[in-house]
Amino acid sequence: MVEILSGISGWLGAALAVLVALVGTWIAGRRSGSKVASDAAAARQAERDRAQAESIQRNVEERRNAEIDAARLPDGGAADRLRDHWARD
């Protein structure tokens, strides 16, 4: 009986070692996957922030150009341009 238990304990030890290795690999993979997903999300957020900043910059420039164009017109010129552009004939 002791001989059977000593033979089984070797197999149990090996099975336990394999199980621990599998669990360790699984946990490491989960952590690695989580880090990759987090980095990808941060990159997507940075791209959205950059695009939003560019859009804001374009809008500011367009508004500034429109104000400069309107200031260059003679008195009532902006109203005349709006009326000519939007009024039905």
N, C-alpha and C positions, 0 to 999 in steps of 0.2 A: 504494500500500500504506500509506503514511504517512497518507493522508487517511482510509482505512478505520479504521485504528487510532485516529486522533484522534476520529472519530465514535463508535466503540465505547467509548472511554475515558469520554466524557460519559455514555453510557448506563450504563456500569459504575459510575461515581461516583454516579449517581442511584439505581441499584439498591442499592448499598452503603449509601447514606444511608437509604433506606427500610428496609433490613434492620436497621440499627443502631437506627432509631426503633422498629421492632417489638420487637426484643429488649429495648430500654430500657423500653418500655411493659409488656412481659410481666414483667420483673423488678420493676418498681414495683407492678404488680398483685399479684404474689406476696407482696411485703413488706406491702402494705396488707391483703391477705386474712389473712396470718399475724397481724398486729396485731389485726384485728377478732376473729379466733378466740381469740386470747389474752385479749383484754378480755372476751369472752363467757364464757370458762372461768373467769376471775377473778370475774365477777359471779355465776355459778352457784355457785362455791365459797363466796362471801360469803353467799349466800342459804341454803346448807346449814348454814353455821356459825351463822347467825342462828336458824334453825329448831332446831338442836341446843341452842343456849343457852336458847331459850324452853322447850324440852322439859325440860331439866335444871331450870330455874327452877320449872316446874309440879310436877315430881316432888319437889323440895325442899319446896315449900309444902305439898303433899299429905302428905308424911311429917311435917312439923312439925304440921300440923293433926291428924293421927292420933295423934301423941304427946301433944298437948294434950288431945284427947278422952279418951285412955286415962288420962291423969293425973287427970282430973276424976272418973273413976269411983271408986266405993268399992273397998275392998280386995277383990280377986277379981272385980271387975266386968268387966274386960276378958276374963277367961277365961269368965265366964258368957255374955257377948255372943257370943264366938266359938262356944261350944258351942251356944247357941240358934240361931245363924245357920247353922252348918255341920252340925249333927247331924241325922240322920234321925229322924223321929218314929215 
